[in-house]
Amino acid sequence: MNTKSRLAVMNFLEFAVWGAYLTCMGNYLGVAGLGSEISWFYAIQGIVSIFMPTLMGIVADKWIQPQRLLGLCHLAAGAFMLVCWWMGVQAGFGQEIPDKGLFIAMYTMSVAFFMPTIALANTTAFTILKEQGMDTVKDFPPIRVLGTVGFIATMWFVNCAVWEDGSFSMTLADNAHKFQYTYMQFFVSGVLSLVLFAYCLTLPECRVEKKEGKMSLAESFGLNAFKLFKTRKMALFFIFSALLGMCLQVTNGFAGPFITSFKGDPAYASTFAANNATLLTSISQISEALCILMIPFFLKRFGIKIVMLMSMFAWVFRFGFFGIGNPAMPGVLLFVLSCIVYGVAFDFFNVSGGIFVDQECEPRVKASAQGLFMMMTNGIGATVGTLAAGEVVNKFCSWQGNYLLGDWQTCWFIFAAFALVVGITFALVFKTK
């Protein structure tokens, strides 16, 4: 297997781990008596991303090769995720988790070790590609697209898989024991993390860059990447990365419960979309896979500013289409359009941003710079955005049985207005060649 194929497999497993629970976890939390805490479960991913990616990036830059650290993080993440699964097993199908505090603690530990792996996977790929004399702008997107394929694969699996009375089956029909409503999604994620740990042991070495001579205090503690804030261009880039990061987990956390909530309305209860929210939202990841392949063209032709502006205004349409759509024809077409524009919204910011940061930083801080980007987007931005979104949703909607019902349209329009303001401001203040 050649280098690109090996890195593609790494990306497939990396995002398959996340796809197993990220977009469908909300449905299970509602069943498990944790529905009012959905925003916190997604905010936890942001909170740990404030410090863990940067911390692990420093470790990868100074002491442990990134591909090895990637594997070790997945070993820990997978172990804690399997504890969450086992707690669900002990509670039983459709039952509330008795010790909610311990469940949240185990989930927190799992995502604390998982979130740095996104930046570490990027660093590993960029380093190996450069050592092989390849072009990261040209060669990385086709590799990264396999990550999206992995995410889609586990989303579909969890949407269709049924585990009942010790038997396994696959179906598109509504079923109370689908993986998306049970703890089995955590089992899938945990096992895949352990598989990736083993796979990382086979990857080529990524040598740690050693600096000769005397080091400053900042260099000693691995804080060199923060020097990127000294330039106006990079400071603004990271600030707007945080603002755009506020959009990242909104639909991951609430799209599933939103679409599923239509089952509480007799007019939409039997629609395919309302009964297969995870499958419908997987169109977002299909779009993402296609848009990744467009990044080299757009990034080289238009530059980072235009590419990020495309992402920002795509978020406006992502939220807006959800606000005016419904699961029946023709309203479901607006849901589909929302999922299609997600590819531009996510990729043109997240993937292009990672490439841009890699181009702008020195080799000695490549891992910690990716960690810094993760801190601003999936850390500070996603934390503030998820908690704020949770407050908005809890104000206009409430759990009634297994469904989160209320004035969803107002919620989506508020999110769309925020993305619009960020996009206009970015267009006015960010300057680059």
C-alpha positions in Angstrom: 0.0 0.0 0.0 1.5 3.4 -1.0 1.8 6.4 1.3 -1.3 8.2 0.2 -3.4 5.0 0.6 -2.1 4.5 4.1 -2.9 8.1 5.1 -6.3 7.7 3.6 -7.0 4.7 5.7 -5.8 6.6 8.8 -8.3 9.4 7.9 -11.1 7.0 7.3 -10.7 5.5 10.8 -10.2 8.9 12.4 -13.5 10.3 11.3 -15.4 6.9 11.5 -14.8 7.1 15.2 -16.5 10.5 15.4 -19.3 9.7 13.0 -20.5 6.8 15.1 -22.1 9.2 17.6 -21.6 12.9 16.8 -24.8 13.5 14.8 -27.0 10.9 16.5 -26.0 11.2 20.2 -28.8 13.7 20.8 -31.4 11.1 20.1 -30.0 8.7 22.7 -29.5 11.4 25.3 -33.2 12.2 25.1 -34.0 8.5 25.8 -31.4 8.3 28.6 -32.9 11.1 30.6 -30.2 13.6 29.5 -32.1 15.5 26.8 -31.9 18.9 28.5 -28.1 18.5 28.6 -27.5 17.9 24.9 -25.8 21.3 24.5 -23.4 20.5 27.3 -22.4 17.2 25.7 -21.4 19.0 22.6 -19.9 21.9 24.6 -17.7 19.5 26.4 -16.0 18.7 23.1 -15.3 22.4 22.8 -14.2 22.9 26.4 -11.5 20.2 26.2 -10.5 21.5 22.8 -9.5 24.8 24.4 -6.4 23.1 25.9 -6.0 19.5 24.8 -5.2 20.0 21.1 -2.6 22.7 21.9 -1.1 20.6 24.8 -0.9 17.5 22.7 0.5 19.5 19.8 3.3 20.8 22.1 4.0 17.2 23.1 4.1 16.1 19.5 6.5 19.0 18.5 8.9 18.3 21.4 8.8 14.7 22.6 6.6 12.2 20.9 6.2 11.6 17.2 2.7 12.8 16.1 1.6 9.4 14.6 2.5 7.6 17.8 0.8 10.2 20.0 -2.3 9.9 17.7 -2.5 6.2 18.5 -2.0 6.7 22.2 -4.8 9.3 22.3 -7.1 6.9 20.5 -6.3 4.1 22.9 -7.4 6.2 25.8 -10.4 7.7 24.0 -11.6 4.3 23.0 -11.3 2.8 26.5 -13.4 5.6 28.1 -16.0 5.4 25.3 -16.4 1.7 26.0 -17.0 2.5 29.6 -19.9 4.8 28.5 -21.2 1.8 26.4 -21.0 -0.5 29.4 -22.9 1.9 31.6 -25.7 2.0 29.0 -25.7 -1.9 28.9 -26.2 -1.9 32.7 -29.0 0.6 32.5 -30.8 -1.3 29.7 -32.5 -0.4 26.4 -34.6 2.7 26.7 -33.8 3.3 30.3 -32.3 6.4 32.0 -28.6 6.3 33.1 -28.6 5.9 36.9 -25.3 7.6 37.5 -25.5 10.5 35.1 -22.5 12.2 36.7 -20.2 9.3 36.1 -21.5 8.8 32.5 -20.7 12.5 31.8 -17.3 12.1 33.3 -16.4 9.1 31.2 -17.7 10.8 28.1 -15.6 13.9 28.9 -12.4 11.8 29.3 -13.1 10.1 26.0 -13.5 13.3 24.0 -10.6 15.0 25.9 -8.3 12.4 24.2 -10.2 12.3 20.9 -10.4 16.0 20.1 -6.5 16.4 19.8 -6.4 13.6 17.3 -8.0 15.7 14.6 -5.1 18.1 14.6 -2.6 15.2 15.1 -4.0 13.4 12.1 -3.5 16.5 10.0 0.1 17.0 11.3 0.9 13.4 10.6 -0.4 13.6 7.1 1.3 17.0 6.3 4.6 15.8 7.7 4.7 12.5 5.8 3.6 14.1 2.6 6.3 16.7 2.9 9.0 14.1 3.6 7.9 12.3 0.5 8.2 15.5 -1.5 4.5 15.9 -2.2 2.3 19.1 -2.4 0.0 19.4 0.7 -2.5 21.6 -1.1 -2.8 19.2 -4.0 -2.3 15.8 -2.3 -4.0 16.3 1.1 -7.6 16.9 0.1 -8.0 13.5 -1.7 -6.6 11.9 1.4 -8.8 13.9 3.8 -11.9 13.0 1.8 -11.6 9.4 3.0 -12.2 10.7 6.5 -15.6 12.0 5.4 -16.3 8.7 3.8 -15.5 7.0 7.2 -17.8 9.5 8.9 -20.6 8.7 6.5 -20.1 5.0 6.8 -20.6 4.9 10.5 -23.5 7.4 10.4 -25.3 5.1 8.0 -24.4 2.0 10.0 -25.7 3.6 13.3 -28.9 4.8 11.5 -29.8 1.4 10.1 -28.4 -1.0 12.6 -30.8 -2.7 15.1 -29.7 -4.5 18.3 -32.6 -6.2 20.1 -32.7 -9.2 22.4 -29.1 -10.1 21.5 -29.8 -10.2 17.8 -28.4 -7.8 15.1 -30.1 -6.7 11.9 -30.2 -3.7 9.5 -33.3 -1.8 8.5 -34.5 1.6 7.4 -37.8 1.2 9.2 -38.5 3.0 12.5 -37.3 0.9 15.4 -36.9 1.8 19.1 -33.8 -0.2 19.3 -31.9 1.4 16.4 -28.3 2.2 17.3 -29.1 5.9 17.1 -31.4 5.6 20.1 -29.2 3.3 22.1 -25.7 3.1 23.7 -24.5 0.8 20.9 -23.2 3.9 19.0 -20.6 4.3 21.8 -19.5 0.7 21.3 -18.9 1.2 17.6 -16.9 4.4 18.3 -14.8 2.8 21.1 -13.9 -0.3 19.0 -12.9 1.8 16.0 -10.6 3.9 18.3 -8.8 0.8 19.4 -8.4 -0.3 15.8 -6.9 3.0 14.9 -4.5 2.8 17.8 -3.1 -0.5 16.4 -3.0 1.0 12.9 -1.0 4.0 14.0 1.8 1.6 15.0 2.3 0.8 11.4 2.6 4.4 10.0 5.9 5.9 8.8 7.9 7.9 11.4 7.4 11.7 11.7 10.7 12.9 13.2 10.5 15.5 15.9 12.3 18.7 14.9 15.1 19.5 17.3 16.3 23.0 17.7 20.0 23.5 18.2 21.4 26.1 20.7 19.7 28.0 23.5 15.9 28.2 23.6 13.7 31.0 25.0 11.3 30.3 27.8 8.4 30.2 25.3 10.2 27.7 23.2 11.0 25.6 26.2 7.3 25.3 27.1 6.3 24.8 23.4 4.4 28.1 23.2 6.0 29.3 20.0 2.8 28.8 18.0 1.2 31.7 19.9 3.7 34.0 18.2 1.4 33.7 15.1 -0.9 36.2 16.9 1.7 38.9 16.5 0.8 39.4 12.8 -2.5 41.1 12.1 -3.4 38.7 9.4 -3.0 35.6 11.6 -4.6 37.3 14.6 -7.7 38.1 12.6 -7.7 34.7 11.0 -7.7 33.0 14.4 -10.3 35.4 15.9 -12.7 34.8 13.0 -11.9 31.1 13.2 -13.3 31.1 16.7 -16.4 33.1 15.5 -17.0 30.7 12.7 -16.3 27.8 15.1 -19.4 28.9 17.0 -21.4 27.4 14.1 -19.7 24.0 14.0 -21.6 22.0 16.5 -25.0 23.7 16.3 -26.4 21.3 13.7 -24.4 18.3 15.0 -26.1 18.8 18.3 -29.6 19.8 17.2 -30.3 18.7 13.6 -31.1 15.2 14.7 -33.5 16.1 17.5 -35.0 18.9 15.3 -35.8 16.6 12.3 -36.9 13.8 14.7 -39.2 16.2 16.5 -41.5 16.2 13.5 -42.6 12.7 14.6 -44.5 14.4 17.3 -46.6 16.1 14.7 -49.2 13.7 13.2 -48.9 15.5 9.8 -45.2 14.4 9.5 -44.9 11.4 11.8 -44.8 8.9 9.0 -42.4 10.7 6.7 -39.1 9.0 5.8 -37.1 12.0 6.9 -38.6 12.3 10.3 -37.9 8.6 10.9 -34.4 8.6 9.5 -32.8 11.9 10.6 -29.3 10.5 10.8 -29.5 9.1 7.3 -30.9 12.4 5.9 -28.2 14.5 7.6 -25.5 12.2 6.2 -26.1 14.0 2.9 -24.1 16.8 4.6 -21.1 14.5 4.8 -21.5 13.3 1.2 -21.5 17.0 0.2 -18.4 17.5 2.4 -16.6 14.6 0.6 -17.2 16.3 -2.8 -16.3 19.8 -1.6 -13.0 18.7 -0.2 -11.9 17.8 -3.7 -12.7 21.3 -4.8 -10.5 23.0 -2.2 -7.2 22.9 -4.2 -8.8 24.8 -7.1 -10.6 27.4 -5.0 -7.7 27.9 -2.5 -5.1 28.4 -5.3 -7.4 30.5 -7.5 -9.1 32.8 -4.9 -7.1 32.6 -1.7 -8.0 32.0 1.9 -10.2 35.1 2.3 -12.7 34.3 -0.5 -12.7 30.6 0.5 -13.6 31.5 4.1 -16.3 34.0 3.0 -17.9 31.2 0.9 -17.9 29.1 4.1 -19.5 31.9 6.2 -22.3 32.6 3.8 -22.9 28.8 3.3 -23.6 28.7 7.1 -26.3 31.3 6.6 -28.0 29.1 4.0 -27.4 25.9 6.1 -29.4 27.4 9.0 -31.9 29.3 6.9 -33.0 26.2 4.9 -33.6 24.3 8.1 -35.7 27.2 9.3 -38.1 27.1 6.4 -38.1 23.4 5.5 -40.1 20.3 6.8 -39.9 16.5 6.3 -42.7 16.3 3.7 -42.5 17.2 0.0 -41.6 19.8 -1.1 -40.3 21.1 2.2 -37.8 18.2 2.6 -36.0 19.5 -0.5 -34.9 22.5 1.6 -33.5 20.0 4.2 -31.6 18.4 1.4 -30.3 21.8 0.2 -29.2 22.6 3.8 -27.2 19.4 3.8 -25.6 20.1 0.4 -24.4 23.6 1.4 -22.9 22.1 4.6 -20.0 20.8 2.5 -19.0 24.3 1.6 -19.7 25.6 5.1 -17.5 23.0 6.8 -14.7 22.2 4.3 -14.0 25.6 3.0 -13.3 26.7 6.5 -12.0 23.7 8.5 -9.9 21.9 5.9 -8.7 25.0 4.1 -7.9 26.6 7.4 -5.7 23.7 8.4 -3.8 23.9 5.1 -3.4 27.7 5.5 -2.0 27.4 9.1 0.4 24.7 7.9 1.7 27.1 5.2 2.1 30.0 7.5 3.9 28.4 10.4 7.5 27.1 10.9 8.2 23.3 10.8 9.2 23.3 14.5 5.7 24.4 15.6 3.6 22.5 13.0 1.7 20.4 15.5 1.1 23.1 18.1 0.0 25.5 15.4 -2.7 22.9 14.3 -3.6 22.5 17.9 -3.9 26.3 18.2 -6.3 26.3 15.2 -8.3 23.5 16.9 -8.4 25.5 20.1 -9.9 28.5 18.4 -12.4 26.6 16.3 -13.4 23.4 18.1 -12.4 24.8 21.5 -13.4 28.4 22.2 -15.7 28.9 19.3 -17.5 25.6 19.5 -17.9 25.9 23.3 -19.4 29.4 23.2 -21.5 28.6 20.2 -22.9 25.3 21.5 -23.8 26.7 24.9 -25.4 29.8 23.3 -27.3 27.6 20.8 -28.5 25.5 23.7 -29.8 28.5 25.5 -31.7 29.6 22.4 -33.2 26.1 21.8 -34.2 25.7 25.5 -35.9 29.1 25.3 -38.0 28.3 22.3 -38.3 24.5 22.6 -38.8 21.9 25.3 -38.8 18.1 25.6 -42.2 16.5 25.4 -41.8 12.8 25.8 -39.0 11.7 23.4 -39.4 14.8 21.1 -37.9 18.3 21.4 -40.9 20.4 20.3 -41.3 24.2 19.9 -40.5 27.2 17.7 -37.6 25.7 15.8 -37.9 28.3 13.0 -37.0 31.2 15.2 -34.0 29.3 16.5 -32.6 28.6 13.0 -33.2 32.2 11.9 -31.2 33.5 14.9 -28.3 31.2 14.0 -28.4 32.3 10.3 -28.4 36.0 11.3 -25.3 35.4 13.4 -23.4 33.8 10.5 -24.5 36.6 8.2 -23.1 39.3 10.6 -19.8 37.4 11.0 -19.4 37.0 7.2 -20.0 40.7 6.5 -17.6 41.8 9.2 -14.9 39.4 8.0 -15.2 40.8 4.4 -14.6 44.3 5.7 -11.7 43.8 8.1 -9.6 40.8 6.9 -6.9 41.7 4.4 -4.5 39.2 2.6 -2.8 38.9 -0.7 
